[in-house]
Amino acid sequence: MNRWFVRGLILCSVASLPATVNANTSVDRAREALAQQEGDGDTTRQLEEVFQAAEKNYSLQRSGSHSLVYSFDYSYTGDQRLDLAITDGSVRNIDVTPSATHTFTNAFSYDYGLFDNLTIGTRIPLVVKHDTQDDLTVSDVGDISFTARWQPIPYVPGRMSTTLFGSFVTKTGVSPYEIDVRRQLSTGSGYYTVSGGLSASKVLDPVVVFGSVSGSYNFKESDLEQVRGARLLTEVKPGWGLSGSAGFAYSLSYDISLSISAQLGFTNETILTFNNGEQAVARSQMTGFLNMSLGKRISDTTIVNTSLGIGLTEDAPDFSLGVSLPINFSGLRN
């Protein structure tokens, strides 16, 4: 338990003792309670464990060890749609219709420690999406991703820990460029993506501060045949992206931790090419997100994390809710 919290409890207990209790005895008991007992975890190690559970991108698996985590996320995006009827250059009818998209994602993430300083992994998402405006629903696999995390310098207590990471995201989900946009929804991006970056963290007892920067490149998709109005979409050239995040994790006790982080991302404009040679440009986007996570240790090896995310910009989801927990079974034990 947090040492200052323990100290407060002890001081309260001492203050409530009868006046007849010997003062020296009270002081001795307080010192004994505050001393580190056998089996108590080291504060720095405890913070590292809490941090690794809350911010998985900054932790590595030991060589030959496995990790399987299940996570559930819900996000809500609300919007207003304008329905216009224009005749001879004049607006004849206008209607503002509220719409909302609900997205439920069940994901399984598997990590394997190839070496002590190199971890590889994969993430398989199962997506359910519902659009209230058009009353459309889809349930299918999302974009499966593969990741690698490498720690070039061994971790030294008291110093900053640095990790390099990279990922490859497939287009296994339902593509938004290969569906009937009036009758179907997508569960994936529709193109391949590669990304890489650097993350850093440092323990400042009883807080762990962390941050990361990354860049991504999205591959062009051609040979498309999607009907959009009177034209046929034949090619999509997605824009590149940059992102960064920073935050901290605070150990409230041996069993409970709190993590708060802010994320900011920029995606360059996307170019759509049609069969008649015309092009349309989707504007660049800036997304901001504030995420708060609470970790609860339910056993020596299991920490359950719940999170709340709040969108800070127009292009970000309005809010999201999530929960994640490790899955332990005999096939993955060391």
N, C-alpha and C positions, 0 to 999 in steps of 0.2 A: 504494500500500500504506500502511497505517496508519503514521504517522511514528514512533510509539514502537516499533512492531514492527521497523521498519527500523533504528532506533537500536540496539536490542538486538542485531540481527544484526551490525551493524558493530562494536559493542563486543566481541562474541564473536570476530569475525575478527581484530580488532586484538590481543586478548589472546593469540591463538594464533600470532602472527607470531614468527619467530626473533628472538633478542635482538640480532642484528647489523643488523636493519632500523633505519634512521634514524627517530627518534621524530617529528621534524617532518614527514617524508614521510607517516607514518601519519595524523597529525592532518589534514594537507591532504587526503588521500584521503577521510577520514571526512566532512570538511566538504563536499567536492564531492559525495559520495553523498547527503548529507542535504539539499542544496540542491534546490529544485524544478526538475525538468528540463523541457525543451520537450516538450509533449504530455501532461504530468501534469495530472490534473484538479484543480480547486480543491476543497478539502475540503468546504466548505459546499455547493457544487453537487453533489458526489458524494453527500453525505448526503441532499440533496433527492431525487435520482434514486432512491436506495435506498428512501427512505421512500415515494415515490410508487408504486413497484412493490409494496411490501409492504402499504400501506394505500391502496387505490385511491380510496376515498371522499374523500380529502383532496387529490387532484390534479386539475388541469384540463388540457384539451387546448388547444393553440394554435388560433387562429381558422382554420377550413378544414381542420384535420388530423383524421385518423381513427385509431381504435384498435379492434382486434378481439382478444379474449382468450378462450381456451378454458380451462375449469376442470373438474376432476373431484373430487367429494367423496363420501366414504363415511361414514355415521353408523350407530352401533349403539345400540339402546335395549333393555335387558333389563328384565324384569318378572316378577312372580309372580302367577298367577291362582288365585283360590279357587273351587272348584266345591262348591256346597252343595245339599243336599236337605233341605228343611224340611217336616215333617209334624206337624200339630197343635201348632205352635209349638215343636217340638223339632227339633234338628239331627240328622238320621239319617246323613248321609254328608258327609264333607269331604275334599277332595283339593287339594293345593297343586301346581300345574303351572307349571314355568318356561316362559317364552315370550321370544321375541326378535324384534325387527324390524330388518332390514337394509335400508338405503336407499342407492341409488347414484344420483348426480345428475351428468349431463353438461350443462354450460351454456356458451352462447356469449354473450358480452357485447360490445356494440358501442357506442362513444362517438364523438360528433362535436362538434368545437369550433365552436359557433355564433358566439361571440365569444371574445376572449382570456380573458374572465372569466366565460363562460357555456358550460357543456358539457351536452349532452343525450345520452341513451343508452337502450338497451333490453337486457333480459336474457331469453334463451329457454332454459328448462331442460327436459331430457329425463330422466324419472325412472323408475327401476326399484326396486320395493319387494317384499320377501319377508317373510312372517310364518311363523316356524317352528312355532308352536302349531297353527294351522289349515292349514298348508301351502298358503298362498295367495301368489300372485305377480301383480303388475301392472306393465306397462310402458306409459307414455303421456307426453304432454307435461305439464309442470307449469304453474304460474301464471306467465304472462309479465308482466314489470314494465317500467315506463317511469320514467326518472329525470331529474332536472335538478339541476345544481350551479352555484352562483353565488358568485363571490368579490367582495364589494362594494368592498373596498379592495385596491389592488395590493400584491403581496408586496414587502416591504422586508427585505433580509438583516439578521438580528439581531433582528427584531421578530416578534411572534406573527402567524401567518397564520390568517385566519378564513374559513370557507366555510359558506354556507347551502345546504341540500339538501332536496329533496322527491321523493316517488315515488308512483306509482299502480300498484297490483298488481291484475291482472285475476283472473278465476276460470276460466281456460281449462283448468285441470287437472281431473281426475276428482273430483267433489265428494263428500265423506264423507256428505252429506245426501241423495244421490240414488242410492245403491247399496244392494245387499242386503248388510247388514253381516256376515252369516254366510258369504257366499261371495265377497265382493269387497273390494278395498282401494282407497284413494283416493290421488291424486297431487297434490291441491291443497287449498286451505282451504275452498272452497265459497262464498266471498263476496268482494266488492270491498273494497280497503283503500287509504286515503290516509294518508300520513305525511309528516312534515317535522321538521327539526331544525337544529342548528348544530354544527359541528366546528371545532376549533382545534388548531394545531400550532406548535412552535417548535424551532429548531435550537440545541442546546447542545453544540457540538462536543466529542466525536464521537457525540453522542446526539441523536435527535429525539424529543421527548415530544409526545403527542397525546391528545385526548379528545373526546367528543361526547355530546350529549343529544338525544333525539328523542321524539316522541309520535305515536301512530297512532290512526285511527278506522276501525272495521270496520262496513260497512253491513249492515243487517238483510236477511235472506232470508226471503221468504214464498212462499205458493202451493206448498209442498212436499207430497209424498205418500209419505213414507218409512215403511215398516212397522217398528215397534219393539215387539216383543212383541204385546200385544193392542191397542196404540194406534197411531195414525197421526200422525207428526210433520208439522206444517203450517207452523211458523215457527221461525226461529232468530235470536236477537238477540245477536251476539257482543259481548264487552266491549272497551273501549278499552285501549290499552296505553301504557306508558312504558318507556324504556330508556336506558341510559347505558354508556359504555365509556371506558377509559383505558389507556394503555400507553406503550411506548417502542420505538424502533428503534435498533439499535446497529450501526455500521459496523465489522466486524471487519477488513476490508481493502477494496481497490478492487473485489474480486470477490465477497465474501461479506458478508451482513448478517443480523442476527438481530432479530426483532420479537416482543415479548411484550405481550399485552393481556388485560384482564379485562372481561367484559361482564355486565351485570345488567339483567334485564327483568321487568316486572310486567304481567300481563294481568288485567283485571277479569273478574268472573263472567259466564258466558254463560247466557242464559235460553232454554229450549226450550219451545215451546208445542205441545200436542197437540189432536187434533180434538175431544176431549171437554171442552175448556176447561182441562184440568189443565196445570200448568207444572212443569218440573224445572229446577233451577239447578245448573250446573256451577261448582264453586268457582273462585275466582281462583287464579292461578298465579304463582309467583316462580321465575325461571330464572337460574342463574348459570353462566358458562362461562369457562374459561381457555384462551387460544389462543396457541400458539407457532409462529412462521413463520421459515423459513430461506430466504433469497434467494441465488441463485447466478447471477452474470453469465456467460453463455456466449458473448456477443458484445457489440459496442459498443451494440447496440440491443435486446438480448434478455436479460431476467432471468427465470429460472424460480423460482417460489416453491413450497415444500412446507410443509405446516402440520399441526399436531397440536392437537386440541381436547379438553379434559377437562371433563365436566360436574361442576358444583359443588353442584347442588341436585337434589332428587328429580324435578322436572319437566323437567330438561334431559336431552338424550341422554347416554349413558354416556361415549362418546368419538366423535371424528370424525377422519378423515384427508383431506387434500386436496392437490391440485397444480394450479397454473395457469401458463400461458405465453402470450405474445402470438403471434398468427398474422400473418405478414407476406406479402403478395402484391401484385402490381403494381397491382391495382385500388384499393388503399388507400394507395399511396405518394403523398407530396406532390409 
